[in-house]
Amino acid sequence: ASPSVDAVLTAIQAVTGEAGCLLIVKNYTGDRLNFGLAAEKARRLGYNVEMLIVGDDISLPDNKQPRGIAGTILVHKVAGYFAERGFNLATVLREAQYAANNTFSLGVALSSCHLPQEAESAPRHQPGHAELGMGIHGEPGASTIATHNSAEIMQI
């Protein structure tokens, strides 16, 4: 679940200095909504806040609003690189946006996961198969393929 608006606002207030704050958000409805509202509240309180949405998932090629998945970490690294070197928030945002626009990820799951407090469910696919595009919250993938090793997956 997405953090609440109040939790995000509290974090912004706790860490934002003179240089401002860049929120890097995965493209999920709850995250976009809560981080966006928190950013607006923070701006009204005088904080310099920008928000960047990352949608790097290519498992569904015609998807106009791809999910934010593993590629988000690369966007964090690029933003951190420029911020650490003292670039202003506009430059950090621009470079992070460039990274986000040029980052593409495809999730591959050899098995599904479950939360510790939940009972394990039946496997979603058989051994020797992989699910392409499974979401970070366990959403179903786009397809299942037969595979026996990672070298085969890398050829996709």
N, C-alpha and C positions, 0 to 999 in steps of 0.2 A: 504494500500500500504506500501511497505517496505520503511524505511528511505533511503535517498540517500547515496552513498559512502561518499560524502563530509560531510554530517551530522554525520555519524557514526565516521568518522575520527576526526572531530572536538570534538565530545564527548570523544573519546579516549584520545586526547591531553589534554582535560580539566580535566580529572579525574585520569589519570594514574600517579602513583607515582613510587617510587623506587621498590616496590614489584611487579609491573606489572599490567596487566589487563586481566581479563577473560571475553570473550564475550559469553554469553549463548543465543543461537539462536534457535528459533523454526524452524522445518524442512519444510520450504517453499522455493521454488526456488529463488524468489526475495530476501528474507532475507539471504539465504546462499550466494548468489552472492554478494550482496552489503556489507554485514558484512565481507565476506571473502576478497574482494578487499580492504576494509578499513583496515583490519588487516595486509594485505601484505604491504600496503603503510605505515602504522604505524611502522612496523618492519624495513622497509627501512630507516625510520627516527630515528631509534634507540630505539623504544619502545619495551618493553617485553610484547607481546600480545599472548594469546592463545584463541582458539575458540572451543566451544563445541556445537554440534548440538543435540537438543532434539527431539525425535520422539516417543511419548508415546501413540498415538492414536491406540486403538485396535479394532475400529469399523469394519475394513476390515482385517480379520485375515491373509490373504495371502499377504498383502501389504508389499513389500520389503522396501519401503520408507515411513513409517507412518508419519503423520503430528505431529507437536508439538502443544499440547493443554494445558489443565489445569495442567497436571503434571509438566510442566516447572517451576511453582512456587515452587514446592518442591525442585527442583534442585537448584534454586536460594537460598533457605533457607540453604541447605547443604553447598553450596559454601560460603555463608556469614558466617556460623558458623566457618568454618575452617579459612577463611580470617581474621575474627575478632580476632581470637586467635593467629594470627601471623604466621601461617603456610606459607611456600613458595608457589609460584604459581604452581609449579609442583604437590605439595600435594593437593592444592585446586582443581586443574583440575582433578587429579586422583579420589578424593572423590566425586566430582560432576559427573564425568563420571560414577562411580559406581552407584550413585543415578539415573542417567538418564537411565542406562541399566536395572534398576530394578523398574522403575516407569511405570505404565500402566494406561491409562485413557480411559473412554468411555463417550462421550458427549451425553446428553439426552436433547432434547428440547420439551417443552410443547407447545411452539408457536415460530414463527419466528420473527426476528427483522427487523427493517428498519432504515435507517439513517434519521435524522430529516429533511433534505432538500429533501428527496424523498417521493413520495406519497406511502401510504400504499398499499401493494399488497394483493391479495386474500389469505386467510389462506392456508398454505401448507398441513395441516391435520385437521381433525375434532376434536371437543372437545371430551375428553375421550381417546385421542390417543397421543402418544409421538413418536418423531423421534429420532432414535438411530444413533449417529454418525454425526449429523449436525456439519459442520465446524465453526470455529470462525469467518469466513468471510461470513457466511450464505450459504456455500456450502451444497448441498443436503446430507442427511444422507444415511446410508446403508439400513435402513428399517424403517417401521412405525409399532408400536405395539399398541394394545388396552390396556389401563390402566386407572385406576381411582385414584391411589394414589402412593406416593413415595415408600411405603413399597413394592408394587408389582414390581416397577422398581429395587429396591435393590436386588430382588431375581434373576435377570438376570445373 
